[in-house]
Structure formats: structure tokens, C-alpha cells
Amino acid sequence: MLVRRHLLLAAGAVVAAGVLSPLPLMAQEVVKIGLVVPMTGGQASTGIQINNAVKLYMQQHGDTVAGKKVEVILKDDATVPDNTKRLAQELIVNDKVAVIAGMGVTPAAFAVAPLATQAKVPEVVMAAGTSIITERSPYIVRTSFTLAQSSTIIADWAVKNGIKKVATLTSDYAPGNDALNFFKEHFIAGGGTIVEEVKTPLANPDFAPFLQRMKDAKPDAMFVFVPAGQGGNFMKQYAERGLDKAGIKVIGPGDVTDDDVLKDMGDAVLGTVTAHIYSAAHPSAMNKEFVAAYKKAYNQRPGFMAVGGYDGINLIYEALKKTGGKTDGDSLIEAMKGMKWESPRGPISIDPETRDIVQNVYVRKVEKVDGELYNVEFATFEAVKDSGKTKK
């Protein structure tokens, strides 16, 4: 009887402990974020930068927000949209993620859009840059950029700075077409002429034969858009073909001189003028701290994809704070609309109407700073919205 009484008392203590003490973390107390990016293949630098930046942010800010533990599940789609869609579906159905993030290229963002709508799961685009992406689902928010933001500004700069004849070389997919169309519209309206127009394949392009056509056309400059990661190969072949010695300068959006690969491009890239949303040389105190922390963690310089990832995870954290930890898609999206904050790139916000990013665009020239190549900013266009939305 005494033994039985002790057992009953012990059982009661366990029940009481269960009622009065916090239970181990249950599924609903963990906020899962599916991060789908290319970690292998030609666009691997995009995924590596974004993943690095997300990890850095979480190291700095902790993995708990609004009383909930944040867990990031990394998936490599190798820049294959079918993979992106399958992985996103598995993350939504099996892992019950609250947010899908990443999207290294536009076709990947497009592939996930209907899943985001159907499941009412926010899709935070940290990389892809085609204007119409946010129109594909009411659950898409972007923290990267659009090609329209930078391509229009470099076109206006070119015509104001005596560039009259331009040859264009752009990757043949949606962002490349956006870059080309918005550049041409502004450049021609300003009195410029396109003397040659080339589109290169997205996967494993050999630029050499196209560059010969550029050289033969004898333009004042080349307008170039290639996705982040391909700029190094482009500049190598540009120098090998002697376009730098022929006096044909490179202009374009900043993807071609991404900080991730710029330092290894060689002196042929000196003087390249681009318009873009971020440079590792951006002179703000916040950016200096960000660059130092990123270099310390990964022994390399952050590029604009890293900033897209850093700001993307910040947006998710701040939305969770605003909702008090509520993770349903409608609450999170509503919290994200109109949000404003200071980024390593400068002041940014989420347009409440389009759910797209509003940010400064900087005109930069490649120069040597302490013996290293950097995109040095010399003009700022403040609070630039995506002009592509009104064109659709």
C-alpha cells in the first residue's frame, strides 16, 4: 500500500509539472523558413551569398523572435525551376514552413508563385529581379531589386555623359529582357542609338563570338546584363578580345561587377560604370560593420545578393514581431506591407501597394581602393520604385 501511495504521488507530480512547466518545444512553437536557392551550378554564388547572410543575421540577432524559435531549412534547387517547385511543395506540405524564401532566378520565383497563393504562404524573393514577379501572387514580397530600377538610371546617365552609340549584350531570359527593354526605352528617348543587339544563353554562355560582334560595331560603350556570378567570365573574355584596349567601356546594371567576383576581374574592368542598389564600398557606418562581420565569418566580401538575403530575413523577423508571433500568411504579408528600415545598402521600404522594394540606386565606377577593385558610388537616386509595374 505504501509503495502504491508513493507511485500515485509521483504520477500526480508529473501531471502537475506538465501543467505548470513549459512543455518541450511543440511544432507550432517553431517557425520554419524554407530557403530555396542555388547552392551548386552556374548560379551557386547567389545561393551561397544569401545563405551566408541569413546565417550571419541569425548569429547577430539570435534564433528566437516573438517567443518562437526560428528554423531555416536550406534546399539547393541548382537553378532548375522544376526542382524549385518540387522542393517548395515538400517544404510547404511536409515541413509545414511558414515562409518560402530565396528564389535565385526569375523562373524559380515564377514556379513557386502558385504554391504560395494556394497555401497562403509568403514567398520572400531575395534575388530574382524581373518586374512582374510580385504580380504573380498576392503572397510575394521582394527584398532584392528590379532590373527596371537600375537600367533606366544607367540609360539616363549614359546619354547625359556623351555616350551616343551603344551595343547591348544581355542574357536571354526575363531579367535580361527587362534590362534591355528599359535601357533601350530611356537611351533612345534621350537621343542614343543601339548599333548592335545580342542575347546570350543563360546557361554556360561563351561570350567570345558575341564580343567580336560588339567590337566590330565600334560603339562608344557596351550595355551588359549577365546574372550575378557570370560577370567574372564575361570580363575575362572582354579583355581577351581587346575591347578594353579598343576604348569600348562597359555600362549596365551592377550584376556584371558584383562584389562577389569583382576583386578577381583584373584592370580591364577599371572605369566600368554601373547603376545598382549595393556596393561593398557603400560609405555608411552600418555597411562598414556588415562588410567587416561578413568578411570575418566567410573570408570574402558580401555582394548585392548577400544584402538581399540579409534584408529578407530581417523582414521576416520584423513581421513576426509585428504579428506577435502569428504565422498565418495573411497576417505576415499585412505586417510586411509598408515596412521601412535601414539596410547596409541604405534606407529601404516595402511598397504597400506592390509589395516590391523601394530603395536608393547608386551610379558607381570601378576604381582601386587600397589596391583592391571596388564599385565606388558617385551619384545617388533616392527611394526608387519599380518603374516596370506601370508598364504592364
N, C-alpha and C positions, 0 to 999 in steps of 0.2 A: 504493500500500500504506500509505504514511504517513497519507494522508487517511482511508483506511478504518479504520485503527487509532484515529485521533482520534475518528471517529464512534462507534465501538464503545465507547470510553471514556466519551464524552459520554452515550450511551444508558444505560450502566451507572450513571452518576452520577444520572441522572433516576430510575431504578428505585430506587436506594438512598435517594434523597431521599424518594421516595414511601413507603418502608418506615419510614424513621427520623423523618420530619417529620409533623406533623399534616396530614391531608388537609383540603381546604376543607370547610366545614360540610355534612354529609350530611343527608338528610331526617330520619333518626332522631335527629339531634342537635339538632333544633329542636322545641320543644314548642309546638304550635299550640293556641290557645284561640279558639273561635268565640264571639263576643259578639253575641247576637241581642237587640236592644232596639228600641223605637220611637223613631226619630230625627225623624220627621215625624208630622203629625196631632195629634189631641187629647191624646195621652199623651206628646208629644215631650219634655216636661220630664223625665220619668222616664228616658228613654234618654240624654238629654244629661248629666244628673247622674251616672248610672252610668258612662258613657264617660269623662267628665271625671275622676272619682275613680280609675278604673282607670289612666288616663294619669298622673295625679298620683302614685299609688303606685309605678308603674314608673319614673318620673323620680327618686323618692326612693330606691328600692331596687335600681335597675338592671334590665336585661332579661336577666340570666343567673342561673340558680338551679340548684344541684346539677350544675354543669358544663354545663348546657344553655341554649341561647338561647330565650327566651320570645317568641313572636309572637302578637299579638292580631289576629284578623280580624273587623272590625266589619261587621255586617249590619243594615239597617233593615227591620223587619217591619211598620212603620206600624200596629201593634196589630191586625193581621189574622192570626188563628191559622193559616189555610191558608198564609200567607206564612211564618210561623214554622216550620211543619213542613217546607215545601219548602227553606227556607234551611238548617235544621238538617241535613236529609238530604244536601244538597250539601256542607256543611261536613264531615260525617262520611265520606261516600263519596269525594268529590273531593279535599278538602283534608287528609283524614286527621287531623282535630283530636283532641287528647287529652281535651279538656273542652268541653262546651257550657255557656255561662253567659248570664246576663241574665234573660230572661223577665219582661217588663214587666207583664203581667197574667196572671191565673189561666188563662184559656183557652189562652194561649201555652204555659204550663208543662205543661198537660194534653196539648197537641198533641205536645210533644217527648218526653213520658214513655215511650211505647212504643218510640221510636227509641233512647233511652238504654238501655233494657232489652235490646233486640235486639243493639245494637252493643257493649254493655258499656262505654259512655262516660259518665262522671259528668256530671250536669246540676246546675250550681250556680245555684240560684234566688236572685237578688239583689233582687227586687222583689215578686213576687206573694205574696199573703197569706192564701189560703184554707187552712184547717187540713189538709185531706186531701191536699194536693199531694204531700207526701213519701211517702204511701202508694201513689201511682200507679206508683212504680218503686223498686227497691232501690238504684238508682244516683242518686237525687235527694238533694241536701243543700241546706239553705236558710240564707242569711245575712241575710235581711230581717227578717221578723216574721210573726205571725199576728194576724188581727183578734180572735180569742178572747183573746189576751194583754191587749189594751188595753180591749176593750169590756166585759169583766167588771169590770175595775177602775174604769172611769168609772161603771158602774151602781152599784156599791157606794158610791162616793164620793157620788153624787147622793142616794141615799136617806139617807145619814148627814148630809147637809147641807141637809135640809129641802125637797128637790125632790120633790113628790108626784105631779104631773101632767106627763107628757111627750108631745110629738108627735114622731114619728120620720120622717125623710126619708133614704132610703138608695138607692144606685144598684142597679139591678135586674140583678145578676149575682152569682156565687158569693161574692166577698168581702163585698158588701153584705148578702147574706143571712146570712152568718156574723156580721157585725157586729150586725145586727138581732136575730138569734136569741139570741146570747149576752148582749147587753144586756138584752133582754126577760126572759130567764130569771132573771137576777140582780136586775133592778129590781123585777119583780113579786113575786119571793120576799121582797124587802125591804119590801114594802108599797106600792110605787108603782103608778100607773095609767097605761096608754097611752091617750090620748084621741084620737089621730089617727095613722094609719099610711100613709105614701106611699112608693111605689117609683118612681124616675125612670129613664128610659132611660140606658144607659151612654154612648151616642154623642150628642154635641151636645145635651145637655139644656137646656130652657128651664125654669128653676126657678120663674119668676114665678107661674104659676097654682097650683102646689103650695104656694108660700109664703103665698098668700092663704088657703088652707085651714088652714094652720098657725096663721095669725093669728086666724082665726075660731074655732078650737078653744080659744083662750086657755089654753095650757099654761103651766106655770112655766118650762119650758125646751124646746128642740128638741134631740133627739139626731140628729146628722148624720154620715153617712158618704158622702163622694164621693171618687173616686180622686185621687191627687196630680195637681195641675195644674188641677183644676176648682174648687178652693176659692176662687180669686180671683173667678170669675164668680158663684159662689154668694153670697159675702159682699156683692158689689156689688148683687145683686138683693134680698138680705136687707135691706140698708139702704134701697134704693129703695122697698121695700114697707113700711118703717117698723116692722119687727119689733123693732129695737133700741130705738126710742122707746116701743114698747108694753111694754118690760120683759121680752121673751122672749129669754132668753140661749141661746147655742149651747153644747152639750156634745157630746162624741163622742170617737172615736179621733183621733189627731193629723193624719190626712191632710188635713183641711179647713183647717188652719192650717200647712201645710208651709212651712218657712223659705224655700223657693224663691220663693214668691209672697206671703208674709205681709207683707213690708215695704210692699207697694203696696195693702194692703186698706183702709186708712183707719181712722178712730177707731171706726167701728161694731163692729169686731172686739174692741175692748178689753174685758177681763173674760171672754172666751171661755175655758172650762176644758176641757182635753182630757187624755187619758191616752195616752202614746206612748213610743216607745223612744229618741227622739233629739230634742234641741234644739240649735241652734247656740249657744245660751246656756249649755249644759251646762258647769259650772264647773271641769272637770278641766284640768290642765296640758296633757295630750295633746290634748284637744279644742281648746283655745285655739291650739295650734300647727297643728292640722289646719285650723281655720277660717281662720287667717292665711295658710297656704300655698294653700288653695283660692281665697281671695279674690284673692291676688296673681296666681295663674295664670289665673283666669277672670273676675275683676272682679265676682263675685257670691258670695252666701252659700251654703254647702252645706246641703242638706236631708237628710231621712232616706233618700232613695233613693241619694244620694251615699255615705252611710255603708254602705249595703247593698253597693254596688259595691266600695268600699274594703276592706271586710272579706272580700268574696268573693274578690278577687284575692289578698289575704293568705292566705286558707285554701288556695288552690291552690299558692301559693309554699311554704307551710309543709309541705303534704302532699308536694310534690316533694322537699323537703329530707329528710323522714322516710323516703321510699322510696329515697333515694339516686339520684333521677332516673328511677326506674321509672315508666312512664306507662300501664301497663295499668289498666283501670278498677277491677278488684278491689283492687289494691294501693293506688290513690289513695283509694278510698272507705274502705278499712280505716284508712288513715292519718288521714282526716278525722274519723272517729268519735271522740268524746270529747275533741277538741282544745279547748284553752282559751287565751284571750289577752285582753289589754287593748285595747279599741277606743276610738275617740273618744267612743262612746256610753256607755262603762263596761265592766265585766267581762262577757264573753260566752263561751259554750261551745257545742259541738255535742253534743246528746244522743246517746249511742252506740246507744240503742235505736231512736229515731225518726228520727235524722239531721236533727232540727229544731233551731232556735236556742233557747238558754236565755239570758235577758237581763233586765236591770232594766227596769221600766216606771215612768215618771215621771208624776205628775199636775202639770200646768202651767197657768198663767194667762197670757193675753196682756197684757203691760204694755209701757210705753215705757221703754227703756233708752238714755240719751244721745240721746233724740229719735227712736229707731227702735223699731219693734214687734218684740217677741221673745216666745217661749214661755218663761216663767220658771218653773222647776221649784220645787215646794214640798213634794212628798212623793215618796218612793221605795219601790217594791215590788221586793225583790231576787230575782234568779235565778228569774224567772217562766217556767215551762214552758208549752207549748201545751195548754190545758185541753181543746181541741177533739178531741184524739186519743182520749181516753177516752169521748167521746160517740158515736163512730161505730160 
